[in-house]
């Protein structure tokens, strides 16, 4: 018969299950935003290409804008791929944490003293969770890199229209 300590050991992986679940929720939202951003950039790029074909002119601004949109679209696609990879890792980690909890209960029910099974499962799940968080950090860097590219473009092409917010001007 399972004891109270056995039941508490089964519940311990629940904390990691909740953490993985929360990461899955936030990552799926990030993935949805990233995919939407890629679609929007793709539409903008297509509009510029069609406009160029209609006017039959090679305007430099249009070429720069197409180059910017292509760079941003490439980053958005990389970001989406990375987020999809993270989602897979998080689902694997979640499954392993559930298996850890089940193994603790089943080993106790059958009276087996194979303690290494839940320990190995827990460590594997934690490893997947850790790797997923590392990938999330790199995904964030991709997103920030896209913002840097956009800001560089704006400063380069529209610096005259940008407001002066220097500290000397505020004083």
Order of alpha helices (4+ residues) and beta strands (2+ residues): alpha-alpha-alpha-alpha
